[in-house]
């Protein structure tokens, strides 16, 4: 998977944003790998749903990351069986795992600003929005 997975958690979660780059170990023929590649958008969606279902605080520790890897592997292979894809994912690796923690300070981004950044709004626009809200 070339693109990172970005998840925003509820404000109360402590961990605010999580960005994960995932690599999959897959065994199969070239045709089976092509079939699996066709389902990449569905796999990404499934990964995002599984990540969002985790307790963010646990993901800060190696045990939580390992549990997430196991959940991604198990649940995704179950889903692939349902759609009749023969290739199995053998392993899930995180090669980038970065999170941002919520802190009680007025300089944090608002939910609107975070949403804007997640959806590709130019950083300068976000800065302008912050200045307008602060009256400057």
C-alpha positions in Angstrom: 0.0 0.0 0.0 1.6 3.2 -1.2 -0.5 5.8 0.6 -0.5 6.3 4.4 -3.6 5.6 6.5 -4.6 8.6 8.5 -7.2 8.3 11.3 -8.5 11.0 13.5 -9.9 9.9 16.8 -12.4 11.6 19.1 -11.1 14.6 21.1 -11.6 12.6 24.4 -9.3 9.8 23.1 -6.0 11.5 24.1 -4.4 10.4 20.8 -5.8 12.8 18.2 -4.3 11.8 14.9 -2.6 8.6 13.7 -0.7 8.1 10.5 0.3 4.6 9.6 2.2 3.3 6.5 1.5 -0.4 6.0 3.3 -3.0 4.0 1.7 -6.4 3.4 3.5 -9.8 3.0 1.6 -11.7 0.4 2.2 -15.1 -1.1 0.6 -16.1 -4.4 0.9 -16.2 -8.1 1.1 -13.1 -10.2 -2.5 -13.5 -11.2 -3.6 -13.8 -7.5 -1.6 -10.7 -6.6 -3.3 -8.8 -9.4 -6.6 -9.9 -8.1 -5.7 -8.7 -4.6 -4.5 -5.4 -6.0 -8.0 -4.8 -7.5 -9.3 -4.9 -3.9 -6.8 -2.4 -2.5 -9.5 0.4 -1.9 -11.6 -2.1 0.0 -8.6 -3.3 2.0 -7.7 0.3 2.9 -11.2 1.0 4.0 -11.3 -2.1 6.1 -7.9 -1.2 7.7 -9.3 2.3 8.5 -12.4 0.8 10.2 -10.3 -1.6 12.2 -7.8 1.1 13.3 -10.7 3.4 14.3 -12.2 0.6 16.5 -9.0 0.4 18.6 -8.4 2.1 21.9 -6.0 4.9 20.9 -4.1 4.8 24.2 -3.2 1.2 23.7 -1.7 2.0 20.3 1.0 4.0 22.0 2.7 0.8 23.2 4.2 -2.1 21.4 1.6 -4.5 22.7 -1.2 -2.4 21.2 0.6 -2.1 17.9 1.1 -5.9 17.8 -2.6 -6.5 18.6 -3.5 -4.1 15.8 -1.3 -6.0 13.3 -3.0 -9.3 14.4 -6.5 -7.7 14.0 -5.7 -6.3 10.6 -4.3 -9.6 9.4 -7.1 -11.8 10.8 -10.1 -9.6 9.9 -8.8 -8.7 6.4 -8.2 -12.3 5.5 -11.7 -13.1 6.6 -13.1 -10.3 4.5 -11.0 -11.5 1.5 -12.5 -15.0 1.8 -16.0 -13.5 1.7 -15.2 -11.8 -1.6 -13.6 -15.0 -3.0 -10.0 -13.8 -3.2 -7.7 -16.8 -2.9 -4.5 -14.9 -2.0 -3.9 -14.6 1.8 -2.1 -11.8 3.5 0.7 -13.5 5.4 1.8 -10.6 7.5 1.2 -6.9 8.2 4.1 -4.5 8.8 4.1 -0.9 10.0 7.0 1.0 8.5 5.8 4.4 9.7 3.6 4.9 12.8 3.2 8.4 14.0 0.6 9.9 16.3 -0.3 13.3 17.7 -1.5 13.7 21.3 -4.1 16.2 22.4 -2.8 18.8 24.8 -4.8 21.4 26.7 -3.5 24.6 25.1 -5.1 27.4 23.1 -2.5 26.9 20.3 -3.9 23.5 19.2 -5.7 23.2 15.9 -9.5 23.2 16.1 -11.5 20.3 14.7 -12.3 22.4 11.6 -8.5 23.1 11.0 -7.7 19.4 11.4 -10.4 18.4 9.0 -9.1 21.0 6.5 -5.6 19.7 6.7 -6.8 16.1 6.4 -8.8 17.1 3.3 -5.9 18.9 1.5 -6.6 22.5 2.3 -3.4 24.6 1.9 -1.6 25.2 5.2 -1.6 29.0 4.6 -5.4 28.9 4.5 -5.5 27.2 7.9 -3.1 29.8 9.3 -5.3 32.6 7.9 -8.4 31.0 9.5 -6.6 30.8 12.9 -5.6 34.5 12.7 -9.1 35.5 11.8 -10.5 33.6 14.8 -8.0 35.2 17.1 -8.9 38.7 15.7 -5.6 39.3 14.0 
